[in-house]
């Protein structure tokens, strides 16, 4: 727990690396961490998008608190599927800013199609980004967190870690694997003071899901299938992400928290 008088959910002084944070859920989580006091490192492969997102976030946090520094938001451009790149990025972040206290493995992609027609290359790409990327970056950061004896790793899973729709086979397989990886990381690293948990969003209204949101038939199915009666918003994921990254969740380990408006609770 934090020292007396310090709010349990305060992230002041913490350093967070969030993969896939140029937009969407990853960017919302990074923004939430920054507004909760953390220094954040945005990651992605698109340098221009990352720099634009970082510039906007710097302006926002300094406007909300003039005592904050623009240096509290940085970028690290690398592909999460490349082990050597992840190791180099971890070293570069540590050399420049110190060892991250929080890692959010959020980078992910979706390629839809029937399993009988799915090119193996597409399957491998989805699994590499959504599952292997979490292993690669998680391992790189854990190697630095373990000697220190503390750290928070949050793997962004999915409602499809639990429920599956046709045409989402590689994504569902990868996200289900990520839940198992989350528990394996907990089993190996919890004795050294690391908390590893999964955060599983439901159907969230993001740029990547815009075609589904715009489809009246699909969108109607989502709102009927979800007890909350609506699509999720990226902001819905931020509070649970802050909780898992904070001292309030110090005894929460190896769990997958569903943020899905109740979808996985009903039939």
Secondary structure, DSSP 8 states (H G I E B T S, - for coil): ---TTS-TT--TT-EEEETT-SSHHHHHHHHHHHHTT-EEEEEES-HHHHHHHHHHHHHHHHHH-TTS-GGGEEEEE--TT-HHHHHHHHHHHHHHH---SEEEE---------GGG--HHHHHHHHIIIIIHHHHHHHHHHHHHHHHT-EEEEEE--GGGT---TT-HHHHHHHHHHHHHHHHHHHHHGGGTEEEEEEEE-SB--STTHHHHH-HHHHHHHHHHSTT-S-B-HHHHHHHHHHHHSGGGTT--S-EEEESTTGGG--
